[in-house]
Amino acid sequence: MTFSPDQSQTILLLDAEPKALRDQLAEGGVQVVVAHNCTEAIAFLNTTPIDLLLIGEIGNEDRQERERLRLHLATKKQSKQGCFPLLALVASEEEAHLETALTLGADDYLLRPPSTLSLSSRIGWLIRLRGRLYSKTTQLQGEAALQAEFKNIKSALLQTSFYDLSLLGNPLEEILKLALSIILSAPLLPKNPSGAIFLADRDETKLRLGCQLGISEKIESSCGEVLRGSCLCGQALIEKKVRFYSHVDDNHTLSYPGMAPHGHYIVPLLHEGGRVLGVLNIYLETGRSPSRELELFLSDIALILAMTISRKYFEKRLIASEVRFSSIANTSNDGIISINQENRITFANRRANQIFQYKEGELLGESIEKLIPKKYHLRHKAGLKKAATSQQLTLAGKIVELSGIRKNGEAFPMEISHSMWVSEGEPSFAAFIRDVTERKQTEEKMRLQSASMNSAANSIMISDIQGTIQWVNPAFEALTGYCLDEVVGKKVDILNSDYHPPDFFSSMWKTLQKGEIWQGQLRNRKKDGSLFWEEATITPILDQENTIQHFLSITEDVTNQKEIDETLWKAKVALEASHDQLAKVNELLLEERKIIENVVLKIQHSPLFDPTDLRILEKPMEKNSGDLICAAKKSNGARRVLLGDFAGHGLTAAIAGPLISEIFYAIGMDMPIEEMFRTLNVRLLQALNEDMYMTCGCLELNAQRDQVTLFNAGMVNILILRDGKIIHREPSRFVPRGLMDVPDQKKAPLPIQPGDRIILCTDGFEEATDPNGKMLGEERFCQLLETLIAQNRPLESLIQELEQFRQGGKQEDDMTLVELTC
């Protein structure tokens, strides 16, 4: 596995049974920390920063712990402090399976169990995306991208340092320090930016250092207080406009020995009417040139900071004056409710009455418990009593999400923050309430849309109506070899392989220009010149006026599948030819055949065959079956089973059985299963005629009986059943043995549980036909198998059911089934 951009990330894996996923992640060389439940995950997140949270199977623990984890993750995302992406693994895309992932705020999900490639690709993409969103150094290019980044920072500043925090009781210095950290993430600033925010007194005679980030202790001590007109910041009290200084000059009156050369952006924070509330000072490397874009951005930022400072000053006066508090509170977009130490409501603004659906004045004198569910009453009373005694509010400055009760009894989600003050020795409390019902609905809709988008396919590309590429995801980069910067602004025909004729693309564009979805297969060219096939779905993206603005292309690499299909087609042709030749065998060889059959029957089955835990069902067409079963236990306790089906049936196919037995028992048991599987192919290529080969299924159950490795070379699906239901189908991923020399892919083991059943069978079952020539097929065979298990009928009942299905028809192939119980 490769996790871009490096392998130093820390991934927290939350999974009740983490072994399989932990082994997958460990292949990438990353640090994997395991939490078996929500409580362990919260404890770790409270102490250690991580780069990604991966949620697998959560156990049946208390719902309250899941809710604690959800609130913890929501707070992380809202504050954007230590924020990290969340990837969830789900059993299916049904709403019931997605509910937990969506509730926890997952950024993306994968179907369980994921392949190593898809897990690596999706984790790398999410970590790179997180780096782009929260990095202090931007990679954006061009004026439009720069302005977009500035806009994002201003939006974050409004959300974080103004709307959310100004009513929470936080000290102004803490709010400004958080705001400063957001400002210093702006592009065009130095790589390691530093700065400070000064606060002016009411007379604008001096400045006091409110907060700083990255400046030295000497500067902090010398600039703790700056008089009007003194130094560059003090001059801003007089000039009241943005100033740029490329280096320290005579105007820099506050200095100390050894001060390093540097420049400044000095930005006054002006309130309505021209009053200076403070000064923003950005430190620059010496000798740099001024930037008009950066200056305009800092001017906008100064307005936001001035609004924040002004509102914070206003809050202090608001608490001191009940009358002024009431008049202003009634214009707030948030509900505000005050209570006394007897738990009675003394004030409710208009918005609070609207939220809880009461008439103005109807709540005065009522108990606050009327507005909150009963389950919170005892905790609320205890907290109120503790605050009144200590005159300290535990929840001051914190946003809490809980349920409120409207007048009609309807419960709704709300966010609430608290403050406390003491007047004439009596404590009073205020709650600032926000109805988040609509936001929750919007978030849910956005989560569903995001999940649908991200799960469509591995490779995603967005282009404009002229076919110019606007964006691609990391999976596109991995597939084509082109990185994002190489393709943005280029035409989509950068991938054109000249394989398809012009009429092909003409038809595609006609479909898309009509606003219709196009689906099909494309043969494209990678950056290195190699060709590949992909299954593509291209969707026009329309605006509110139904005008096409962009095209969304979601594709999946199907090159290997195309090659396998072609190989299997050739194998089928060869198989049919082989059957024709066998039908022409001279009847004069019948007597010799019978003699040979008796010999083969004696040597076909090895004395090393170990049937432990196996149930075998065989129904050959002739005396000798073309199907072969090998089973043994390795010295390390692992169980290995092979079911082979040679081309043809009866004696001709059975003759090759002793060769496979020799490889399996005499040679293969000392080899890893992958090496034995390759050796079978090599030896059969050397020993068999061109028209003979063996399709086979092979498994190895480890000594601990908790993992199984499956190999399928041309057989029907290998099945894993749990509690009578099929939980896994292993399709053919390898070329039949003895057919052609191609490299095999490495197979990872699958997790298994005690009592699971693994079934290998030949295609004679699924290819059974009724009198009309209709085959039984895979799905009906699987349904029949589950029904027999549910009815607790013996395995031999399969043969009876197939006889009824054929209605007296002829058996066309050997039928062999092997079941291993874990």
N, C-alpha and C positions, 0 to 999 in steps of 0.2 A: 504494500500500500504506500501511496505517496500523498502526504498531506501538504499542500501548498499554502503559504510560501516557504515554510521550513518545517522541521520535525521537532520543534521545541514546544509545541502546544501541550497544554494540560487539558485532558478530556475527562469529565466526570460521568461515569456510567451508572445510571440508576436502573437496576434490574434485579428482580428477586432470584433469578437463575443466571448469573452473568458470565459463566465460563466460556460459552461459545463466542459471544461478542467480544469478550476480553481478549481471547486468543486472536480473533480477527484484527482487532485494533493494535495489538502488540506487534503484528507484522510490520506496521508502519513506523516502529521505533518511537512512538509518542508515549508520553506519560499517561497511563490510564489509572484513574482512581475509581474504586467501586463503592457505591452506596446500595445496600440491599433494600432500603425502604426510604420513605419520604423524610422521616426523622433524621436519619443519618445524612441524607442529602442536604437538609437545611443546616445542620451542624457544620458540615464541611464548607458550604457556601458562606457562612458567617465569618470564616477565618481565612479562607484561601481563595485568591482569584483564579478563575478558569477561563479557557478559550471557547469551550463548547460543552453543553449539557446534552447527553444522549440518553433518552428514556426508552427502555425496553419493556419488559413485562413487570408491571407494578402489582404487588401482592394484595390480598384482600385485607388491608389494614384500615384503621379507623378513618372515616371520611373527614374528620376534623384535621387529621394530619395532612391529607391531600389538600384541604382548603388552606392550611398554613403554607404549604409549598406554593400553591397558586398565588397567594398574596405576596409571598416573598419574591417570586419571579416577576409579578406585576410591578412591585415597587422598584425592582432593579431596572426594568425597562422604562418606567416613568421617570426615574431620576437620571437615567443614562449614566450612572456611576457604576463602573464595573459591569456594564451590560455585556451579555454574551448570547450567541444564537442557541436555539433549542431545536434539536432534531428528535422526532418521535418515531418509533417503529410500531406499526399497527398490523393487525391480522388481515384486514381487508379495508376497502374504501366505503363500506357501509357506515351509515351515520352512527350506529351504536359503537362501532370500533373507533371512529374518529373523535368521539365525544371527549375522552380524557385528554387526548393531544390538544384539541382545540381549547378546552377549558384551561389548560396550563399555559396557553399562549404559544404553542409550537410555531416556529418559523417555517418548518418543512417536515415532511414525513416520508418514510419508505415502508413498503410492504415487508412483512416479516416472514421467513428469514431473508435478509438482504444478501446479495452477492458481495464478495470482497470488493469488486470493481465499483459497483454502484454505491456502496457505503463509503469507500475512499473518495470517490468523485463528489458525492453530496457534502461530506464533511469539509473537504477542501474548499468547495464553493462557498459554503456558509461562513467559514473562517475568513476567506478573502473578502466576502461581502461585508462582514463585520469590520474588517480593517478599513474598508473604504468609507464606511459610515462614521466611524469614531476616531480615525487616525487624526493626529494633529498636523500632519503634512499631507497635502492633497496631491493627487495625480491628475487632476482635471486640467484640460488644455483648452485654450480659446476663450474669447470674451464671454460667450454664452454660458459655457461651463463655469467660468469664474463667477459670473453674476448668480448662477444657480446656487453655487456653494455659499456665496454671501447671503443669499435669501434663506438658505437652510439654517445658517448660523443665527440670523436675525429671528427666524421663527422659533428656533430652540431657545434663544434668549428670552423672547416674549413668554414662551410656555413655562420655562424653568425658573427664571428669575423675576417674573412679574405676576402672571396670572395664578400660578400654583403656590408660590412661596410667600407672597406679600401679606397674606392673611393668616399665616401659620404661626405667628409668634416668634419666628426666628430673628436673632439679632441682625441688624442691617449689614454689619460687617460680613457675616457669614453668607448672606444673600449676594453681596457684591463680589465676594471671593469666588463663589461658584460662577457668577456671571463673567468674571474676568477670565476664568479658565476656559469658558466657551469662546470668548472674544479672541483669545490667543491661539485658538485653533484655526483662525482665518488664513486663507492662502495669501501669498505675497509677504507674509511676515517671516522673520528668521526661523531657521530650523529649530532652535531652542529659544522661543520667545520669552520675554519677561515684561512685566509692566506693573502699574500700581494705579489705584483709584484714591483720590483725595476728596475729603468732604469739607465744604466751606461753612463757616459760621454764618449766623443770620445777617450780620453786618457786612459780610464779604471782606473782612479785614485779614483773615488768615485761613490757611488750609491745614487740615489734620489728616495724616495718613490713615485711610480707612482699611485698606487691604493691599497686599502685594503678592506677586508670584515670580520667583526666579531672581529677585534682586539681592545684592549682597547685604550683609549685616551692616557694613559701614554706610551704604547708601540709605538703608532703612533708618539707622540712628540719626544721620545728618538731615534726613528729609522728614523726620517725624512731625515737624511743624514748619510750615512755610508762610511767611508774612506776605501780605498783598504787595505786589510789585517786585518781590524778591525772587531771584532765579527765574527759570522759564515757567514753572507752574504758577508762581505768584503773579507773573505778568499776564497770565491767562485770565485772572480775575479782573484785570483792567481792559484787555483787548477783546475778550469774549469772542474769539474766533480760532479756528484750527490753525496751528502753526507746525511747520516741518523744519527740523534742524538736522543737517547731514552729519554734524560733528559737534563736540563740545566747544563753545566759544566764550567770549567775554560775558555773554548774558547768563552763563551758567555760574551763578555766584556761590552756590553751595557746592563745595568740593572737598576732597581730602587727598593727602599724599598717596601716590600710586594709583589714582583713579584711571581705569582703562578708557581709551577713546570710545565714544559711542555717539549715536544720534537719537533723535526723539520725534515722535508725533505727540503734540500737546493738544488735547481736545477738551474744551470747556463743556460742562454739562449744564445746559441752559434750561431753566424753567420758563413757563409762559410769563411774559412781561420782561424777559431778559435777565432775571435773577440767576446768578451762578450758584448752583447747588454743589458743584464739585468739579474735579479735573481728572480726566483719563490720560495717563502718561504711558505710552508704548516705547520701550527701549529698542533701538535699532543698531545694526552694525554700522560703523563709521564709513562715510563716503558713499552711501547708497543714494539713489535718485528718488525724488518724490513720485508718488503714484496717484493719479487722479481717481482711479477706481477705488483704491484703498482709502483715500481721503473721504470720498462720498460715503463709503461704507461706514467709516468711523463716525461720520456726522450722524448717520441714521442710528448707530449704536448709542451715541451720546444722548439722543432723544429718548431712547428706551430706558437708559440708565437714569436720566433725569426724572422720567415718569415713575420709575421704581423708587428712587429716593423720596420724591415728593409724596408718593402714596404711603411710604413707610412713616414719614413724618406725620402724615395726616392720621394714620392709625393711632399714634400716641395721643393726639388731641381727641380722637374719636372716643377712646376708652375713658379719657378724663371727663368728658362732657356727655351725659346721658341724652340731652336734647339734640346735640349735634350728631351723636351716634345714630339716633332714630331717623333724622332727616336724611343722612347720607345712606344709612343701611337700606332704606326703602328704595333706593335706586340701584342697589347691588343686584347682579345677576345670580348671586348665591343666596340661599336662605340663611338668615341669621336669627338665632334664638338665644336669649339670655335667661338664666335661671339663678335662683338664690340657693343658699345652703340647705333650705327646706325642700329642695327639689321642685319648686314651683316656677312656672314660666312667668318672667317679668317683662319680656319683650319678644315679639316675633315680627320680623319685617314682612313686607308685602309678598316677597318671593317665597318666604317660608310658608305663609298661608296658602299660596298657590300650590306649592309642592305637596303639602299635606291636605289640600282641598278644604280648608276651613275659611270662614268669613273673618274679616278683619276684627280683631278684638276677641274672637271666640276662644282663643287659646290662653289668654291671660288668666293667671291663677290656677291653671290646670297643671297636673303632674306631668313632668316630661316623659314618664313611663307610658303615657297614653300614645306616644308616637313611636315607641320602639317595641319589638317583640318581647314576650315574657322571658325568654331564655337569657336576655341580656340584663334583666332587672337587678338581680343580686350583684352581678359584677359592677353595674353602674353605681349602685348605692355604696358598695365598698370603696370604689375609686373616689367617689364624691367625699366620703367621710375622711379618707386618707389625705386628700388634697386640702380639705378644710383644716385639718389638724396641722399638717406640715406647711401649709400655704405654698405648696409646690404641686404642679399638675404633671403627672407622669406622662400623659399623652400630648403635652404641649408641643406644637411644631410638627406633629406627625399626622399623616393622612390615614384614616381608618375606613375600611369599606365594610358596611354592614347593611342590614335591611331596615327600612322604615315602614310605618303603618299609616296609610291614608285614612281619612275619615270614614270611608266606606268599608274599611277592613282590608283593603288590598295591600299586599306587601310589594315593595319595590326596592331596587338597589340604590344605595346612595353612598357618597363619599363625605366624610365628616372630619373636621379638625377642630381642636379645642383651644381656648385661651382662658386665662384666669387673672383677675385683678382684685385688689383689696381696697375698699373705700370705707373710711371711718372704722377700720378694724373688722369689717364684715366682708367675707369673701363672696365674689360673684363669678359666674362662669358663662362663657359664650360658646356656642357651637356654630360653625360655618358649614352649611350643608349644600351639597350639589347633587341633584337628581341625575343619575347616570344611566337611566333606563334606555334612552335613545342611543347613547354612546355604546352601551353594551350590545344593543341590537346591531349597530353598525359594525362594531368590532367582530361580532360573530359572522356577519355577512362577509366581511373582508377576509377573515380567517379561512372561511370555506372557499372563497374565490382564489385566495393565495394557494391553498392546498391543492385545488383542482389544477391550477396553472403549473405548479412545480412538479406535479406527478404525471403530467401528460407524456413526457418522453425525456430521454437523456439530453438531447441537443436542442437548444432553443435559439432562434434568430429573429430579430425584429428589423424590418426594412420599411422605407417610405414608399409612396406610390410610384416613384421612379425606379424602384428596385435598388436604392442605395441603403447599405447596411447601417443601422443605427446602434444596434447592441447585440451581443452574443453572450451566452453563458459559459462557464468554465467547461462544461461537458462538450460544447462545440469546439473549444480550444483543444481539448484532449483528443477529439475525434479527427479533426482536420489538420492539426498542427499549426493553425493560425492563431495568434493571440488577439485579444480585443483591439489593441491599438493598430494592428496590421490590417484589420478588415473594416473598421468603422470609417465611413465615407467612401468605401469601395462598392462597386456593383456586385450583385449576388452572383453574376456569371464568373466571378473569380474562381468558383468551384467547377465551372463547366468543363466536362471531359470530352466534349465533341462526340459523345456516344449517341445521344438522342438527335434525331433530325429536327430541322427548324419547325416543322409542322407540330411536333410534340409540344414545344414551348408556346407556340402560337395558340394552341388549344387550351393550354394551362392558363395563359393570361386572359383569354376570353372568359373563362370561367370565373377567375378572380375579379375581373373588372365588372362583372355583373353582381358582385357582392356575395358570390357563392363559395363554399369551401371546396378546395381541390385536394384530392387524395390520390396517392400513387407511389411508384417506386422510381428513384432517380439513381443513375450511376454517375457519381461525381469524382473529382480529383482532389487529393490532399495536397498540402504544401510541398511534400517531398516528391510529388508526381505520381504516387500510387493511386490506383482506382479503388473505389468502394461503393457498395450498394446501401441505400438507406430508404426506409419506409417513411414517407413525408405526409404531413397534414398541414396545409397552408390555409390560414383563416384571415379574411379581410377584417380589419378593425374599423368600425364606423363611429362617427361623432353623433351628436344629438340630432343632427339634420340628416342622418343616414348617408353621409358622404364618407367615402373611404379615405382614411388618414394614414394607415400603416397596414403591413401584413405581418402576421405572426406565423412563423414556420416551426413546427415541432417534429423532429425526426428521430428515428432509431436506426442504428447500424445493423443491417441484416446481411452483411457480406458472408459471414460464416454459415448462416442458414441457407443462403443461396447455394454455397458450395456443397453443403451437406445434402440439400435437395437434389442437386445434380448427381452427386455420388450415389445416393440412394436410388435414383432413377436408373443409373447405369447398372447398379446391383440388381434391380428388379428385372431389367432386360436380360441380364446374365442368368438370373434365377429361372426365368421363364424358358430361356433357351436350354438350360440344364434339364428342366422338367421334360421338355420335348425329347431330348436325347435319351433320357431314362425310359421314356415310354416305348422306345424302339429297341430295347434290349432283346436279344434273340432268345426265344423260348427254349432253345436247345441247351442254354446254360442253367436251366432250372435245377437239375439234379446236383450239379456242382455247387450251385448257390445254397442248397439245403445243407450240404456238408460244411460249407464255409460258415453258414449261420450258426451251426452248433458250436463251431470253434470260437466264433466271435462272442457268443453268449457267455462262454466260460472266461474270456479274457477281458471283456468290456468293463466289468465292475472290479475296482481295486479292492483288495482286502483291507486297505487303509481307510476305506470309506467310513466316516463317523456320522451316524444319523441323529446324534443327540440334539434335542430341541427342534427336530425337523419333522414336518408332515409332508408326504410326497403323494402326488396324484398323477398317474400315468395312464394314457390310453393311446398306444401306438397304432399306426395304420396296419403295420405288418408285424411279423414275429419279432423283428429287431426294430427298435426305435432309432430315428435319426437324432433324437434328443439325448444329451449326456448330462449326468449330475455328478459333481465332485464335491465332497465336503470333508473337512478335517479341522482339527484343533491345533494351533501353533504352539510351540514351546512356551511362549509368553502368555498363553491362556486365551488368545484371540481366536474367534471362530471365522473360518473362511468357507464360502459356498460359491459354486459356479454352476450355472445352468446354460448349456450350449445347445444350439439348434443348427445342425449342418444343412447346407443346401441339399435339397432332396429329402428322402426319407428311407426308412428300411435299411437294408444291408449296405447299400452304396454309401450312405451317410454314416452308418454305425462303424464302418471299418476305421475311420479316423479317430474313434473314441479312445483306443489305447494310447495314441500319441498324446492326446490332451491329458489323459490320466498320468502319463509319465512326467509331463511338464508340471502338472499341478502338484503331484505328491512327491516325486523324486527330486525335482529341481526347484519348483516354485515356492515350497514352504519355507525355504531359507531366504527368500527374496521379499522385499517390501511388495505390497499388493500392486503398486503402480508398475514396478519392474516386471513382475510376473505377467501382468496384463500386456505389456509391450512384448515380452518374450513369446507369449502365445502367438502374437501376430507374426513375428519374425519366423518362428519355426513352422507355422502353417503356410506361410508364403513359400518356404523352401520345400515343404513336403507334399503339398496338395497340387492337384491340377488347377489350371487357370479357372475352370468353371466350378470349383469347389471353394467354399469359405464357411465360416461359422459366425452366426449372430449369437451373442451371449450376454448374459447379465451376471455380474459378479458382485459380491458384498464381503465386507470384513467387519465383524462386530468386535470392538476392543474388549480387553479382559475385564474392564470395569463395567461393561455392558451399558455405557451411557453415550457412546458415539458409534456411528456406523458410516462406512465409506462405500458409496455405490458407484458402479461402472456399468453403463448401458451401451452396448455396441450393436445397434440395429434391432434390438428387441422392442417389444411393446413396453409401456411404462412399468417401471418397478414401483410397487405400491407399499406405503407405510400406513397401517391402520392403528388407530388408538380408540379404545372403547367402541369398537365396531364401526368407526367412521374413517374414511380415507383422509389423512392429513397431509400427505405428500405424494406427488407423482414424479418420478425421476424419468425424464424422456431420454431417448437415444441421443447421446452427445459424441459418440465415437464411431468410427468406421468399423464394420464387421471384421473380425480377425481373419487373416489370410486373404483379404480382398485386394488391398493396396498398402503400400508403405507410406504412411503419413504420420507426423508427430502427434502424440496424444497430449491433451491439456491436463494440467494437474487438477486433482479433485480434492476439495476440502470435506472433512467429515461432517455429518449432520448429528444434532443432538437426538437422543432416544431415551425412552422411559421404560421402566419395567412393565411387562405385559404388552408392549407394542408388538405388532405382527408385521413382518416384512415378507412380501410375496413376489417371487420371480415366476414368470410363466411364459410359455412360447405363444406364438401368434395363432396357434390352432384353435384356441378358445374364441378369440374375438373375430376370426375369419370364418367361423361356422355359418353356414347359409341355410335359409329356409327354402321351401320348394319354389318360391318366386325369385330366388337368387339374391335375396337381401341378406347382408351379413349382420351378425349380432352386434358388432361394433364395440368400441371402447366403453362408452357411457353405459350402455345396457349391461355389459359385463361387470362393470364396477357396481352398478346398482344391484345386480343379482348377487354379487359377492357380499355386499353389506346386508342384504336381506337375509341371506342364509346364516350369517353370523348373528344377526339380531334374533333370528328364530332358533338359534342354538342347534342348527342342523349340521350333520357331518359334512366334511369337505367333499366326500364322494357324491353328495347331492348335486354338485356342479355337472357331473356327467349326465345324470338323469334329466336335469333342466335343459341341457344342450340337446339331448335326444328328442325331447318334446319340441324344442325349437326347430330342429331339422325335420321333424315329422316323417322320419324314415329315410331322409336323404343320406347320401353317402358321405362318410368322413373323408375329408380331402387332405388332412395333414395330421402329423403326430401332435398329441396334446400332452404337455407335461407342466405340472405346477409344483413349486417348492415353497413351503411356508416355514419361516424361522420365527419362533417366539422368543422375545427378549426376556 
